[in-house]
Amino acid sequence: MWVVPLKEKTLAQRDIIEAAIVCVETEGETALGVNRVARELGITPPSIYKHVESGAALRRLVALEIWQRFLTVCCRSIEGIGDASVLLKTVAHTARKFARSHPELYRIMTAIPLQPAEPDCASTVQSIVAFYRRVLHPYKFTESETIHAMRILNAAFYGFVATEQAGLLTLEPSTEESYDRMINALIQAIQYIRQ
């Protein structure tokens, strides 16, 4: 249960975001609404609107926070790794593990398009690009090559995870083996980004 601020006047936007994440983790994506989060905090919905302009804005703020948490986990996972193949394998397995551990959060995070020109998204987009620069550093890609590689990797990781979460991967052999083979294929393919 979320720790309720002593007074509504002490409520901050961060409290609302944290409470929303607790609601989603315990009850699922349908709990991401102003009324449900207000109940979690023990306040009335109008009090939330002093800090968040709408339900859509709340969803966006939550998605941005989840992205930051995801990036923190990913950055920690690659600390001290220099080998290109190991970096890519680590990122792939970390992304899938996060999606499996927090399926509802992962769905919210990946459902919000991040526009670099929008002020609330800019720092998150910059963090994502900086993370991939670090992961792809051994390849010595140009900026545009890094973006191409980032898109390819994200599409592969997200596509596999989304298909898996939807229960569509029902054939043998195991999805573990398929995921490992996909990663190995990506490691071979990524070097062809440079034209």
Secondary structure as UniProt FT lines:
FT   HELIX           8..10
FT   HELIX           13..27
FT   HELIX           29..31
FT   HELIX           34..41
FT   HELIX           45..48
FT   TURN            49..51
FT   HELIX           55..77
FT   TURN            78..80
FT   HELIX           84..101
FT   HELIX           103..111
FT   TURN            116..117
FT   HELIX           119..136
FT   HELIX           137..139
FT   HELIX           143..165
FT   TURN            166..167
FT   HELIX           175..189
FT   HELIX           190..193
//
